[in-house]
């Protein structure tokens, strides 16, 4: 079945497919502003984008997907951080870029094929602004700044439905015009393409036909997308917080400059709440990956927790959801061990290219269908665990399709980005713990109750819980 994804522009699900004759699917998503560590709300969007990337690669082939994710390394926030710390802008952005990359790797997010920076594409931005000036879509203010004239683009507001919102009186969208604001814009709804130099910018300025200055935030993404993907892309994604004004402004300036459709498809993931409230520093509920790791959770548990809700609906995050994610990963691991044994494979074999090239989804077709239908991850997880429960009930029985089941299971893990190999998951007990458990099981079988109780206490002291079953036992790390 084809991948169908909600389109923010048409407000309806539409099939994802490459539009260019070369069959390459062109995919752009807005990356981070590198001035501080990304928080888990940011990473909900990046993890969802990673699932989309994986879906596309399975559908069209890894060599038929071109994924670009930018880095915003010059704007008000990055410049302020550099100024406050008395460091060059490049040093600050390098530090937080490296941290972002490390967090992405820990969360098993595939790196983009191209990761352009705003400072590395000043010429491209100046060139786009120049075209917009020539076409009459932009104008130069008295201070040297350049603004996009929103009234020059009839389609403005279609993406975010901004025309349906309460607008500031005097905006071009209300059909009236009042006095220009402090930045000498012709209308308050116009936005900056080029910002004239101010002393607070320090050394962070470049030459342009309109004087020394720096690009506005919105033109950065349009120029980088055009440079690396062309005038028209197949999919543009980001968090719902970017819908307006960032993506609305991108669409307007790109289509005015290029004279053609900017993006065939738009997709936005919703906000992450923490304990039912919006994340904020003042409430003390803004978590980073490092803070959760310090509490004893694994990055993979966070990835799982961020996928527990539908990406287009608000997700309430809590520490309880992290414990639930850890339990779910342990359950997946137990069944993975069964699939491995039945197919004569190891856990590491689950991540081979051989598995991904297999056409079979076998008993996981419904899980696949949920993912291909607007990446409905909660429904996919429900169907996935139902299949795992059936597999668990058949444990020990020999089937004629063990390898196909193994390959299909592997593909589900790939799309969701679940990696069962990291040691910090603690899904597999160390050899010393397993030896203690074996000793205790033998004591229990010989009805040495005192010895079995003593060994259980040793296991508990070592941080492990041993659950006895009819024909064996399982080991799980104790919750912290």
Steps between C-alpha positions, in 0.01 A plus 500: 500500500622858438606731781221745579581801712287792618570814297488820704416708191197304377408371848459148363703177472690470173734247347872569522680450171792657314395757240822527298579264210816375675283331765689670786280596794611845622443552871584810706449547871587796715789427732596655834624844593838408648536722804403258783414131547186386323223396740276194471224703335741581218596135479140387462502677164843363403405144595176525298701633204733204540209256478383678183851467355504127579153450347614673183814289474307176533241618247729648233848367587778665699662633181175668394457729801685830540461642851617851589488640854643845565680654795406855599835636612434873476196675644411711803538207743839377379641852487373580850654179639835581338488857630402394855780243514759720332575236238503498120169394348665206322632359829156512662318342208767231459458397865122465475509342155723223636266453796200479269674239286587294809140508624368403155739204488394389848135514389587298187403776256649455154724793401370710209669458165580872502510732803554857376564798725358848463845663522622271224230622261512880525549541124198283422287707736619829352425367150143406596438838662632672187249310284216592736606865481501490119156339491350759733438256786752670729615852582790672675423706810679820591734324744620253236283205608305315232142380555269262319179672393229260618231680299686405180419129545132417469543151646639620833326330792381187316738267686437620856147639443631826640220692328254318723670618818472826686754724333662814624303802382691676225660193347497455125282194551221708649487718189620813678837660556614711788824670589812287457653351811830583664691295240352720226301222338229609261256272681513316830437163331813526283802301615875545481706343224818693585570674830718811493805489726460605863780532758358203698576277201874540561705325234200304375420692184557463125512733201199525268365733229291665774785553744664299775269272698375145542218287359158466656407160642241406237713557189767265638290184452368606159852557369643177643208294369533655152875443494489130590156379386399737222208739457237238593518234771275203572465542877569773755463414869539657841330556832160670512670798667669573165177502300462874551681716431809303391355255250237745377779747425719233340219404265431861400858608430593174326204498263540869420870453430483170309165549327388145576364276777740490794387178671252238383435383856524656848498307827505631858528310827323628811630637831632287784348570842667403827268381776212665315666841475691687234875465545676804644806579707288687754295186573814287522357242261731552204707182468807432291623154406792531742264576789297187432812287465615636837174368646591152378302484177642395165483711182315216330229516767458869420470426129231244575316738735502777235326263256228382740255765378386591151746757360218737401353503850641653815689242705515516877845397622571386856761297680237226526494487120876439509451204735228369267739537206768302682253219574390496135860474379561205733192327358618563145844364586358179645304430182796605286705231670233248404500610135880486496507149640234374257687646202848406620598866522631747759367835621762676289369325187171686540670811364650353184416631153394147409198529730394835353517369144257217579155569345311308769310663789335170591311540830596869530296630204255687725785667687643608165161630386468721810844651439436557131167666583602842640766342728238395755756382755263425793288276278816344357632421848166344596502273196869427544457378859197294406720317248774461760251353747399238245865423434563466874211254530659291225845509657676168465302396193679463168351692207567484129543877472744578781736699274215700345371586849850604603534727193155654545569565870827661400326741261259615770794574729674686217206729420444581868875540549506264799849367562520217754880488501615795719641387833328780690165332429596230751274254321737211542642410840879486546658154516553522878131579556392218269725260693336604829156454345590153372628407844180623662282316245689178571453556875129548449470188286669299776263663753784676685270785595743669739776495241264629231387789724860593582594507132194711418620756757841505330332567166289779651806658657667492159203687349318212330157344540452129420149398395425131519284327242375148449788394277764763572566852616560854371736767628422870506694792646325661798343839439697788646 
